[in-house]
Amino acid sequence: MHARRLIIWYVFFICVCIMSAYIYGFTSLRWVLWSLLLYSIITYFLHIIFAKIRSKPLLSFFDFFPLFLYKSSIYISLSFIFIGWFLYYQNTLFPAKIPTYTLSNGDKTIIFQTMSHIGSESFYANIQHDIYAAKKQDYVLYYEWVQAGSEENNAAFNEALGIDFAPWIYDNFSRLYGVRAQDNNEFLWLVNNLDYNIDLDLDRVMQLYRDRVWSEQKASILWNEKVYDLNSNVLKTLSQLSEKELIVLRFVNQGILNFMMKHASLRNIIIQNLWNTDIFSVILEGRNSFLAKEIQTRNDKKIFITYWLMHFSWVYEILKSMDENWEIIDTKYYQVISRS
C-alpha cells in the first residue's frame, strides 16, 4: 500500500473525527471509534470465510486492520465531501428561488406570489413590499388561510392526515431550519382593507374528503389509528440539541428544503408515497378549484394572490380550462432562504 496515499486518507479521517468531536462531543467520537472496531471484527470474520472459500491468503487481524481503516477512511471522507458539497451547492451556490407569476386574460390581471410557509425575513419583506406596491395600483389581495372548523372536524382532519396539526406548528418547525414561519397578518391592511381570505375552511375540507373517499369506495384508510404529535417531537428535538448541533442540523435542513423546492416531481412523489393521498387531493385539488372559480367569477380586475408553491400549476390549468385567453405574461423570482 502506498504510504503517502495511506497518510492522506488517515489525515482526512482524523479531521472528520475532530470535527465530529467538536460538534457532537467526545461521546459521539467514542461511538464512531467503537463502531469502527466492531465493524472491523465483523469484516475480518467475513475475510476469513471468503479466504477459505476462494483459497486466498489469510491476513492476520493486525495486517487486516490497517487495510480496513484505510478503506473506511476513504469511504467516510468521500461521504463527508459529497454531502458537504451537495449542501454547499444547495444553500450557497444555487439556493431555491420561487416564482412570482403575472397572468392576464385581457380582462383581469393576477400577480400570483407562490409561497413557502417557512422562509427568511428578506423573503417575506419582499412580498410585503410587492403587495404594498400592488395595492397602490388598485390591486386587491386574495390570501390562503384554512380556517379552523368544528372541534369534531379539526380532530378528524388530524386523524386523516396522521399528524396533530397544531396552529403554531410552523413556528416551532421553522426553528429547525433557522428561518421563521409565514405570518399572513403582515400582508393584511396594507394601503387599504381589500384583503380576502379565498380558501376553504376545515369543515368544507372534511366534507369534501368524506365525499371523495366514500363516493369512490376506496379501500384506503379513512382515518389513522395513531396521530403523530409532530409539534411535541419538534420541541423535544430542539431541547436536546446543543447550539453547534443545531447549526449543523439547520444547514442540512436548509439544503434539503432548497433541493425539494427546486424539484416539483420530488415533492409529488413524497406526497403520493408518504401521506394519505385522499386528504392531500382535497387540500390541493379542492382548494385549487375553489380559488380558480373565485378568480373567474368575482368582479375584481386586479388581483394579488399569496398561495403555497404547489398550488399554482393546477390553478393555472383550471383557469385555462375556463378561459383559454389566460397566459403568463411575466415571471420573477425570490430566494426563500437567505444565509446573509
C-alpha positions as YAML, in Angstrom:
chain: A
units: angstrom
residues:
- id: 1
  name: MET
  ca: [0.00, 0.00, 0.00]
- id: 2
  name: HIS
  ca: [1.39, 3.40, -0.97]
- id: 3
  name: ALA
  ca: [2.49, 5.12, 2.26]
- id: 4
  name: ARG
  ca: [1.72, 8.66, 1.07]
- id: 5
  name: ARG
  ca: [-1.79, 7.71, -0.05]
- id: 6
  name: LEU
  ca: [-2.37, 5.95, 3.27]
- id: 7
  name: ILE
  ca: [-1.30, 9.02, 5.24]
- id: 8
  name: ILE
  ca: [-3.51, 11.36, 3.19]
- id: 9
  name: TRP
  ca: [-6.67, 9.36, 3.88]
- id: 10
  name: TYR
  ca: [-5.74, 8.90, 7.54]
- id: 11
  name: VAL
  ca: [-5.41, 12.68, 7.83]
- id: 12
  name: PHE
  ca: [-8.88, 13.11, 6.26]
- id: 13
  name: PHE
  ca: [-10.29, 10.59, 8.71]
- id: 14
  name: ILE
  ca: [-8.66, 12.29, 11.70]
- id: 15
  name: CYS
  ca: [-10.09, 15.64, 10.57]
- id: 16
  name: VAL
  ca: [-13.57, 14.10, 10.36]
- id: 17
  name: CYS
  ca: [-13.17, 12.66, 13.87]
- id: 18
  name: ILE
  ca: [-12.02, 16.02, 15.26]
- id: 19
  name: MET
  ca: [-14.93, 17.80, 13.58]
- id: 20
  name: SER
  ca: [-17.39, 15.21, 14.95]
- id: 21
  name: ALA
  ca: [-15.99, 15.61, 18.47]
- id: 22
  name: TYR
  ca: [-16.15, 19.41, 18.20]
- id: 23
  name: ILE
  ca: [-19.80, 19.41, 17.10]
- id: 24
  name: TYR
  ca: [-21.27, 16.40, 18.85]
- id: 25
  name: GLY
  ca: [-18.85, 15.89, 21.75]
- id: 26
  name: PHE
  ca: [-16.49, 13.11, 22.70]
- id: 27
  name: THR
  ca: [-19.37, 10.71, 23.35]
- id: 28
  name: SER
  ca: [-20.10, 10.76, 19.62]
- id: 29
  name: LEU
  ca: [-16.42, 10.23, 18.82]
- id: 30
  name: ARG
  ca: [-16.24, 7.22, 21.12]
- id: 31
  name: TRP
  ca: [-19.32, 5.79, 19.43]
- id: 32
  name: VAL
  ca: [-17.67, 6.20, 16.00]
- id: 33
  name: LEU
  ca: [-14.45, 4.54, 17.13]
- id: 34
  name: TRP
  ca: [-16.24, 1.64, 18.84]
- id: 35
  name: SER
  ca: [-18.38, 1.16, 15.73]
- id: 36
  name: LEU
  ca: [-15.27, 1.03, 13.55]
- id: 37
  name: LEU
  ca: [-13.72, -1.56, 15.84]
- id: 38
  name: LEU
  ca: [-16.89, -3.66, 15.81]
- id: 39
  name: TYR
  ca: [-17.20, -3.48, 12.02]
- id: 40
  name: SER
  ca: [-13.53, -4.34, 11.61]
- id: 41
  name: ILE
  ca: [-14.05, -7.53, 13.63]
- id: 42
  name: ILE
  ca: [-17.16, -8.47, 11.64]
- id: 43
  name: THR
  ca: [-15.41, -7.69, 8.36]
- id: 44
  name: TYR
  ca: [-12.37, -9.75, 9.44]
- id: 45
  name: PHE
  ca: [-14.56, -12.81, 10.02]
- id: 46
  name: LEU
  ca: [-16.00, -12.31, 6.54]
- id: 47
  name: HIS
  ca: [-12.43, -12.09, 5.23]
- id: 48
  name: ILE
  ca: [-11.64, -15.45, 6.85]
- id: 49
  name: ILE
  ca: [-14.71, -17.06, 5.25]
- id: 50
  name: PHE
  ca: [-14.01, -15.72, 1.76]
- id: 51
  name: ALA
  ca: [-10.29, -16.53, 2.04]
- id: 52
  name: LYS
  ca: [-11.15, -20.17, 2.73]
- id: 53
  name: ILE
  ca: [-13.83, -20.35, 0.02]
- id: 54
  name: ARG
  ca: [-11.59, -18.77, -2.63]
- id: 55
  name: SER
  ca: [-8.32, -20.27, -1.37]
- id: 56
  name: LYS
  ca: [-6.82, -16.82, -0.94]
- id: 57
  name: PRO
  ca: [-4.04, -15.84, 1.50]
- id: 58
  name: LEU
  ca: [-5.36, -15.22, 5.02]
- id: 59
  name: LEU
  ca: [-4.24, -12.00, 6.66]
- id: 60
  name: SER
  ca: [-3.72, -11.71, 10.37]
- id: 61
  name: PHE
  ca: [-6.01, -9.22, 12.13]
- id: 62
  name: PHE
  ca: [-3.04, -6.89, 12.72]
- id: 63
  name: ASP
  ca: [-2.36, -6.85, 8.97]
- id: 64
  name: PHE
  ca: [-6.06, -6.63, 8.10]
- id: 65
  name: PHE
  ca: [-6.96, -3.75, 10.42]
- id: 66
  name: PRO
  ca: [-4.77, -1.05, 8.75]
- id: 67
  name: LEU
  ca: [-6.27, -2.02, 5.38]
- id: 68
  name: PHE
  ca: [-9.80, -1.87, 6.83]
- id: 69
  name: LEU
  ca: [-9.09, 1.51, 8.43]
- id: 70
  name: TYR
  ca: [-7.63, 2.81, 5.16]
- id: 71
  name: LYS
  ca: [-10.70, 1.84, 3.13]
- id: 72
  name: SER
  ca: [-13.05, 3.11, 5.86]
- id: 73
  name: SER
  ca: [-11.20, 6.42, 5.87]
- id: 74
  name: ILE
  ca: [-11.72, 6.75, 2.12]
- id: 75
  name: TYR
  ca: [-15.42, 5.91, 2.36]
- id: 76
  name: ILE
  ca: [-16.14, 8.20, 5.33]
- id: 77
  name: SER
  ca: [-14.10, 11.10, 3.95]
- id: 78
  name: LEU
  ca: [-15.67, 10.89, 0.49]
- id: 79
  name: SER
  ca: [-19.14, 10.69, 2.05]
- id: 80
  name: PHE
  ca: [-18.49, 13.88, 4.03]
- id: 81
  name: ILE
  ca: [-17.03, 15.61, 0.99]
- id: 82
  name: PHE
  ca: [-20.00, 14.63, -1.21]
- id: 83
  name: ILE
  ca: [-22.65, 15.57, 1.37]
- id: 84
  name: GLY
  ca: [-20.85, 18.79, 2.25]
- id: 85
  name: TRP
  ca: [-20.56, 19.81, -1.41]
- id: 86
  name: PHE
  ca: [-24.22, 18.99, -2.04]
- id: 87
  name: LEU
  ca: [-25.36, 21.15, 0.90]
- id: 88
  name: TYR
  ca: [-22.98, 23.98, -0.03]
- id: 89
  name: TYR
  ca: [-24.28, 23.91, -3.60]
- id: 90
  name: GLN
  ca: [-27.92, 23.96, -2.50]
- id: 91
  name: ASN
  ca: [-27.53, 26.59, 0.22]
- id: 92
  name: THR
  ca: [-24.87, 28.90, -1.15]
- id: 93
  name: LEU
  ca: [-24.19, 28.41, -4.86]
- id: 94
  name: PHE
  ca: [-27.69, 27.64, -6.11]
- id: 95
  name: PRO
  ca: [-30.37, 28.23, -3.42]
- id: 96
  name: ALA
  ca: [-34.03, 27.84, -4.31]
- id: 97
  name: LYS
  ca: [-35.91, 30.77, -5.76]
- id: 98
  name: ILE
  ca: [-39.66, 30.53, -6.17]
- id: 99
  name: PRO
  ca: [-41.62, 32.40, -8.81]
- id: 100
  name: THR
  ca: [-43.99, 35.32, -8.84]
- id: 101
  name: TYR
  ca: [-46.21, 34.96, -11.91]
- id: 102
  name: THR
  ca: [-48.16, 37.73, -13.59]
- id: 103
  name: LEU
  ca: [-51.17, 36.41, -15.52]
- id: 104
  name: SER
  ca: [-53.75, 38.04, -17.71]
- id: 105
  name: ASN
  ca: [-56.73, 37.07, -19.85]
- id: 106
  name: GLY
  ca: [-57.15, 40.52, -21.33]
- id: 107
  name: ASP
  ca: [-59.80, 41.44, -18.78]
- id: 108
  name: LYS
  ca: [-58.23, 40.56, -15.43]
- id: 109
  name: THR
  ca: [-54.63, 40.69, -14.24]
- id: 110
  name: ILE
  ca: [-53.24, 38.47, -11.49]
- id: 111
  name: ILE
  ca: [-49.97, 38.66, -9.62]
- id: 112
  name: PHE
  ca: [-49.64, 35.14, -8.20]
- id: 113
  name: GLN
  ca: [-46.97, 35.00, -5.49]
- id: 114
  name: THR
  ca: [-46.09, 31.38, -4.80]
- id: 115
  name: MET
  ca: [-45.34, 30.91, -1.11]
- id: 116
  name: SER
  ca: [-43.23, 28.89, 1.27]
- id: 117
  name: HIS
  ca: [-44.72, 28.58, 4.74]
- id: 118
  name: ILE
  ca: [-41.25, 28.95, 6.25]
- id: 119
  name: GLY
  ca: [-38.56, 31.27, 4.94]
- id: 120
  name: SER
  ca: [-36.10, 34.06, 5.65]
- id: 121
  name: GLU
  ca: [-37.08, 37.53, 6.81]
- id: 122
  name: SER
  ca: [-35.98, 39.02, 3.48]
- id: 123
  name: PHE
  ca: [-38.30, 36.71, 1.53]
- id: 124
  name: TYR
  ca: [-41.41, 37.89, 3.37]
- id: 125
  name: ALA
  ca: [-40.19, 41.50, 3.33]
- id: 126
  name: ASN
  ca: [-40.02, 41.37, -0.49]
- id: 127
  name: ILE
  ca: [-43.56, 40.03, -0.68]
- id: 128
  name: GLN
  ca: [-44.85, 42.65, 1.73]
- id: 129
  name: HIS
  ca: [-43.22, 45.34, -0.41]
- id: 130
  name: ASP
  ca: [-44.82, 43.94, -3.59]
- id: 131
  name: ILE
  ca: [-48.28, 43.77, -2.01]
- id: 132
  name: TYR
  ca: [-47.94, 47.36, -0.84]
- id: 133
  name: ALA
  ca: [-46.91, 48.49, -4.33]
- id: 134
  name: ALA
  ca: [-49.73, 46.50, -5.96]
- id: 135
  name: LYS
  ca: [-52.32, 47.91, -3.57]
- id: 136
  name: LYS
  ca: [-51.17, 51.39, -4.62]
- id: 137
  name: GLN
  ca: [-52.13, 50.34, -8.16]
- id: 138
  name: ASP
  ca: [-55.65, 49.27, -7.09]
- id: 139
  name: TYR
  ca: [-54.98, 45.55, -6.65]
- id: 140
  name: VAL
  ca: [-56.91, 43.51, -4.09]
- id: 141
  name: LEU
  ca: [-55.34, 40.69, -2.07]
- id: 142
  name: TYR
  ca: [-56.54, 37.07, -2.15]
- id: 143
  name: TYR
  ca: [-54.74, 35.08, 0.51]
- id: 144
  name: GLU
  ca: [-54.56, 31.46, 1.60]
- id: 145
  name: TRP
  ca: [-55.73, 30.61, 5.11]
- id: 146
  name: VAL
  ca: [-57.60, 27.43, 6.01]
- id: 147
  name: GLN
  ca: [-59.78, 28.48, 8.94]
- id: 148
  name: ALA
  ca: [-60.49, 26.07, 11.77]
- id: 149
  name: GLY
  ca: [-63.73, 24.13, 11.68]
- id: 150
  name: SER
  ca: [-65.77, 22.43, 14.32]
- id: 151
  name: GLU
  ca: [-63.96, 20.60, 17.10]
- id: 152
  name: GLU
  ca: [-65.07, 17.31, 15.57]
- id: 153
  name: ASN
  ca: [-63.76, 18.18, 12.10]
- id: 154
  name: ASN
  ca: [-60.49, 19.58, 13.45]
- id: 155
  name: ALA
  ca: [-59.86, 16.24, 15.18]
- id: 156
  name: ALA
  ca: [-60.99, 14.30, 12.10]
- id: 157
  name: PHE
  ca: [-58.60, 16.28, 9.90]
- id: 158
  name: ASN
  ca: [-55.67, 15.40, 12.17]
- id: 159
  name: GLU
  ca: [-56.69, 11.74, 12.11]
- id: 160
  name: ALA
  ca: [-56.97, 11.73, 8.33]
- id: 161
  name: LEU
  ca: [-53.62, 13.49, 7.97]
- id: 162
  name: GLY
  ca: [-51.97, 11.36, 10.64]
- id: 163
  name: ILE
  ca: [-50.46, 14.45, 12.27]
- id: 164
  name: ASP
  ca: [-51.65, 16.66, 15.10]
- id: 165
  name: PHE
  ca: [-51.59, 19.86, 13.04]
- id: 166
  name: ALA
  ca: [-51.40, 22.49, 15.76]
- id: 167
  name: PRO
  ca: [-51.78, 26.15, 14.60]
- id: 168
  name: TRP
  ca: [-48.30, 27.02, 15.89]
- id: 169
  name: ILE
  ca: [-46.56, 24.05, 14.28]
- id: 170
  name: TYR
  ca: [-44.82, 26.15, 11.59]
- id: 171
  name: ASP
  ca: [-43.39, 28.49, 14.23]
- id: 172
  name: ASN
  ca: [-41.67, 25.64, 16.04]
- id: 173
  name: PHE
  ca: [-40.83, 23.71, 12.86]
- id: 174
  name: SER
  ca: [-39.12, 26.74, 11.33]
- id: 175
  name: ARG
  ca: [-36.63, 26.80, 14.23]
- id: 176
  name: LEU
  ca: [-35.15, 23.57, 12.90]
- id: 177
  name: TYR
  ca: [-34.39, 25.43, 9.66]
- id: 178
  name: GLY
  ca: [-33.04, 28.69, 11.08]
- id: 179
  name: VAL
  ca: [-35.83, 30.69, 9.42]
- id: 180
  name: ARG
  ca: [-39.28, 31.84, 10.52]
- id: 181
  name: ALA
  ca: [-42.88, 30.93, 9.78]
- id: 182
  name: GLN
  ca: [-45.10, 32.82, 7.35]
- id: 183
  name: ASP
  ca: [-47.35, 35.33, 9.09]
- id: 184
  name: ASN
  ca: [-50.34, 36.34, 6.99]
- id: 185
  name: ASN
  ca: [-51.08, 39.30, 9.25]
- id: 186
  name: GLU
  ca: [-48.06, 41.22, 7.96]
- id: 187
  name: PHE
  ca: [-49.58, 41.20, 4.47]
- id: 188
  name: LEU
  ca: [-53.01, 42.50, 5.51]
- id: 189
  name: TRP
  ca: [-54.26, 46.08, 5.79]
- id: 190
  name: LEU
  ca: [-51.52, 47.44, 3.55]
- id: 191
  name: VAL
  ca: [-52.79, 50.69, 1.95]
- id: 192
  name: ASN
  ca: [-56.41, 49.52, 2.37]
- id: 193
  name: ASN
  ca: [-58.52, 46.66, 3.73]
- id: 194
  name: LEU
  ca: [-59.26, 44.99, 0.39]
- id: 195
  name: ASP
  ca: [-57.94, 41.64, 1.65]
- id: 196
  name: TYR
  ca: [-59.99, 38.49, 1.08]
- id: 197
  name: ASN
  ca: [-59.45, 35.03, 2.53]
- id: 198
  name: ILE
  ca: [-60.17, 32.95, -0.58]
- id: 199
  name: ASP
  ca: [-59.92, 29.48, 0.88]
- id: 200
  name: LEU
  ca: [-61.92, 26.58, 2.28]
- id: 201
  name: ASP
  ca: [-62.42, 26.14, 5.99]
- id: 202
  name: LEU
  ca: [-61.78, 22.78, 7.65]
- id: 203
  name: ASP
  ca: [-65.47, 21.91, 7.79]
- id: 204
  name: ARG
  ca: [-65.67, 22.13, 3.99]
- id: 205
  name: VAL
  ca: [-62.34, 20.33, 3.55]
- id: 206
  name: MET
  ca: [-63.54, 17.39, 5.65]
- id: 207
  name: GLN
  ca: [-66.87, 17.24, 3.85]
- id: 208
  name: LEU
  ca: [-65.07, 17.04, 0.50]
- id: 209
  name: TYR
  ca: [-62.77, 14.40, 1.97]
- id: 210
  name: ARG
  ca: [-65.65, 12.22, 3.18]
- id: 211
  name: ASP
  ca: [-67.46, 12.62, -0.15]
- id: 212
  name: ARG
  ca: [-64.34, 11.76, -2.12]
- id: 213
  name: VAL
  ca: [-63.36, 8.64, -0.17]
- id: 214
  name: TRP
  ca: [-66.82, 7.21, 0.31]
- id: 215
  name: SER
  ca: [-68.12, 8.01, -3.18]
- id: 216
  name: GLU
  ca: [-65.11, 6.36, -4.82]
- id: 217
  name: GLN
  ca: [-65.43, 3.37, -2.44]
- id: 218
  name: LYS
  ca: [-61.70, 3.24, -1.89]
- id: 219
  name: ALA
  ca: [-60.04, 0.65, 0.29]
- id: 220
  name: SER
  ca: [-57.51, 3.20, 1.55]
- id: 221
  name: ILE
  ca: [-57.53, 4.10, 5.23]
- id: 222
  name: LEU
  ca: [-60.03, 6.84, 6.04]
- id: 223
  name: TRP
  ca: [-58.65, 7.56, 9.49]
- id: 224
  name: ASN
  ca: [-55.26, 6.88, 11.02]
- id: 225
  name: GLU
  ca: [-55.37, 4.94, 14.25]
- id: 226
  name: LYS
  ca: [-52.49, 6.96, 15.68]
- id: 227
  name: VAL
  ca: [-51.97, 10.69, 15.25]
- id: 228
  name: TYR
  ca: [-48.30, 11.73, 15.29]
- id: 229
  name: ASP
  ca: [-47.64, 14.63, 17.64]
- id: 230
  name: LEU
  ca: [-45.18, 16.44, 15.38]
- id: 231
  name: ASN
  ca: [-45.13, 19.64, 17.41]
- id: 232
  name: SER
  ca: [-44.09, 17.90, 20.65]
- id: 233
  name: ASN
  ca: [-41.41, 15.92, 18.84]
- id: 234
  name: VAL
  ca: [-40.00, 19.08, 17.26]
- id: 235
  name: LEU
  ca: [-39.84, 20.77, 20.66]
- id: 236
  name: LYS
  ca: [-38.20, 17.66, 22.13]
- id: 237
  name: THR
  ca: [-35.58, 17.65, 19.37]
- id: 238
  name: LEU
  ca: [-34.84, 21.34, 19.89]
- id: 239
  name: SER
  ca: [-34.41, 20.84, 23.63]
- id: 240
  name: GLN
  ca: [-31.90, 18.02, 23.11]
- id: 241
  name: LEU
  ca: [-29.64, 19.79, 20.61]
- id: 242
  name: SER
  ca: [-26.60, 21.85, 21.53]
- id: 243
  name: GLU
  ca: [-26.01, 25.15, 19.75]
- id: 244
  name: LYS
  ca: [-23.37, 23.58, 17.48]
- id: 245
  name: GLU
  ca: [-25.59, 20.61, 16.65]
- id: 246
  name: LEU
  ca: [-28.47, 22.95, 15.82]
- id: 247
  name: ILE
  ca: [-26.27, 24.94, 13.42]
- id: 248
  name: VAL
  ca: [-25.32, 21.74, 11.57]
- id: 249
  name: LEU
  ca: [-28.93, 20.49, 11.52]
- id: 250
  name: ARG
  ca: [-30.18, 23.79, 10.15]
- id: 251
  name: PHE
  ca: [-27.57, 23.75, 7.37]
- id: 252
  name: VAL
  ca: [-28.61, 20.20, 6.43]
- id: 253
  name: ASN
  ca: [-32.34, 21.00, 6.62]
- id: 254
  name: GLN
  ca: [-31.93, 24.14, 4.52]
- id: 255
  name: GLY
  ca: [-30.06, 22.15, 1.87]
- id: 256
  name: ILE
  ca: [-32.81, 19.55, 1.70]
- id: 257
  name: LEU
  ca: [-35.53, 22.23, 1.61]
- id: 258
  name: ASN
  ca: [-33.76, 24.14, -1.16]
- id: 259
  name: PHE
  ca: [-33.41, 20.93, -3.15]
- id: 260
  name: MET
  ca: [-37.09, 20.00, -2.74]
- id: 261
  name: MET
  ca: [-38.37, 23.45, -3.68]
- id: 262
  name: LYS
  ca: [-36.49, 23.19, -6.98]
- id: 263
  name: HIS
  ca: [-37.96, 19.78, -7.90]
- id: 264
  name: ALA
  ca: [-41.74, 19.60, -8.19]
- id: 265
  name: SER
  ca: [-41.66, 15.93, -9.22]
- id: 266
  name: LEU
  ca: [-39.87, 15.03, -5.97]
- id: 267
  name: ARG
  ca: [-42.49, 16.86, -3.90]
- id: 268
  name: ASN
  ca: [-45.26, 14.98, -5.70]
- id: 269
  name: ILE
  ca: [-43.57, 11.62, -5.12]
- id: 270
  name: ILE
  ca: [-43.24, 12.35, -1.40]
- id: 271
  name: ILE
  ca: [-46.91, 13.30, -1.09]
- id: 272
  name: GLN
  ca: [-48.05, 10.27, -3.09]
- id: 273
  name: ASN
  ca: [-45.99, 7.77, -1.13]
- id: 274
  name: LEU
  ca: [-45.73, 9.09, 2.41]
- id: 275
  name: TRP
  ca: [-49.11, 10.66, 3.04]
- id: 276
  name: ASN
  ca: [-52.79, 9.89, 2.82]
- id: 277
  name: THR
  ca: [-53.26, 10.85, -0.83]
- id: 278
  name: ASP
  ca: [-57.02, 11.32, -0.48]
- id: 279
  name: ILE
  ca: [-56.75, 14.09, 2.10]
- id: 280
  name: PHE
  ca: [-53.96, 15.75, 0.13]
- id: 281
  name: SER
  ca: [-56.08, 15.62, -3.02]
- id: 282
  name: VAL
  ca: [-58.71, 17.63, -1.19]
- id: 283
  name: ILE
  ca: [-56.17, 20.00, 0.35]
- id: 284
  name: LEU
  ca: [-54.73, 20.69, -3.11]
- id: 285
  name: GLU
  ca: [-57.37, 19.96, -5.73]
- id: 286
  name: GLY
  ca: [-60.41, 21.11, -3.76]
- id: 287
  name: ARG
  ca: [-58.85, 24.41, -2.82]
- id: 288
  name: ASN
  ca: [-57.35, 24.91, -6.29]
- id: 289
  name: SER
  ca: [-60.79, 24.59, -7.87]
- id: 290
  name: PHE
  ca: [-62.30, 26.94, -5.31]
- id: 291
  name: LEU
  ca: [-59.62, 29.59, -5.86]
- id: 292
  name: ALA
  ca: [-59.87, 29.38, -9.66]
- id: 293
  name: LYS
  ca: [-63.67, 29.74, -9.60]
- id: 294
  name: GLU
  ca: [-63.45, 32.72, -7.28]
- id: 295
  name: ILE
  ca: [-60.93, 34.39, -9.59]
- id: 296
  name: GLN
  ca: [-63.18, 33.81, -12.57]
- id: 297
  name: THR
  ca: [-66.50, 34.81, -11.02]
- id: 298
  name: ARG
  ca: [-65.64, 37.72, -8.71]
- id: 299
  name: ASN
  ca: [-65.65, 41.25, -10.11]
- id: 300
  name: ASP
  ca: [-62.09, 42.14, -9.09]
- id: 301
  name: LYS
  ca: [-59.97, 43.02, -12.12]
- id: 302
  name: LYS
  ca: [-56.54, 43.33, -10.50]
- id: 303
  name: ILE
  ca: [-55.68, 40.61, -8.01]
- id: 304
  name: PHE
  ca: [-52.60, 39.82, -5.93]
- id: 305
  name: ILE
  ca: [-52.60, 36.20, -4.69]
- id: 306
  name: THR
  ca: [-50.44, 34.57, -1.99]
- id: 307
  name: TYR
  ca: [-50.74, 30.77, -2.11]
- id: 308
  name: TRP
  ca: [-48.42, 27.86, -1.46]
- id: 309
  name: LEU
  ca: [-45.93, 26.96, -4.21]
- id: 310
  name: MET
  ca: [-47.60, 23.67, -5.16]
- id: 311
  name: HIS
  ca: [-50.96, 25.28, -5.97]
- id: 312
  name: PHE
  ca: [-50.01, 27.43, -8.94]
- id: 313
  name: SER
  ca: [-49.68, 24.90, -11.77]
- id: 314
  name: TRP
  ca: [-53.11, 23.39, -11.06]
- id: 315
  name: VAL
  ca: [-54.84, 26.75, -10.55]
- id: 316
  name: TYR
  ca: [-53.38, 27.97, -13.84]
- id: 317
  name: GLU
  ca: [-54.53, 24.81, -15.60]
- id: 318
  name: ILE
  ca: [-58.08, 25.24, -14.25]
- id: 319
  name: LEU
  ca: [-58.15, 28.89, -15.28]
- id: 320
  name: LYS
  ca: [-57.03, 27.92, -18.80]
- id: 321
  name: SER
  ca: [-59.84, 25.36, -18.99]
- id: 322
  name: MET
  ca: [-62.32, 28.12, -18.09]
- id: 323
  name: ASP
  ca: [-60.82, 30.73, -20.39]
- id: 324
  name: GLU
  ca: [-58.11, 29.88, -22.91]
- id: 325
  name: ASN
  ca: [-57.03, 33.54, -23.00]
- id: 326
  name: TRP
  ca: [-55.27, 33.23, -19.66]
- id: 327
  name: GLU
  ca: [-51.50, 33.40, -20.12]
- id: 328
  name: ILE
  ca: [-48.35, 34.10, -18.12]
- id: 329
  name: ILE
  ca: [-47.02, 37.49, -19.16]
- id: 330
  name: ASP
  ca: [-44.19, 37.91, -16.66]
- id: 331
  name: THR
  ca: [-42.20, 35.88, -14.11]
- id: 332
  name: LYS
  ca: [-39.74, 36.93, -11.45]
- id: 333
  name: TYR
  ca: [-38.13, 35.00, -8.59]
- id: 334
  name: TYR
  ca: [-37.39, 35.47, -4.91]
- id: 335
  name: GLN
  ca: [-34.87, 33.48, -2.88]
- id: 336
  name: VAL
  ca: [-36.67, 31.79, 0.01]
- id: 337
  name: ILE
  ca: [-33.76, 31.12, 2.37]
- id: 338
  name: SER
  ca: [-31.08, 33.76, 2.70]
- id: 339
  name: ARG
  ca: [-27.90, 33.00, 4.62]
- id: 340
  name: SER
  ca: [-26.77, 36.61, 4.85]
...
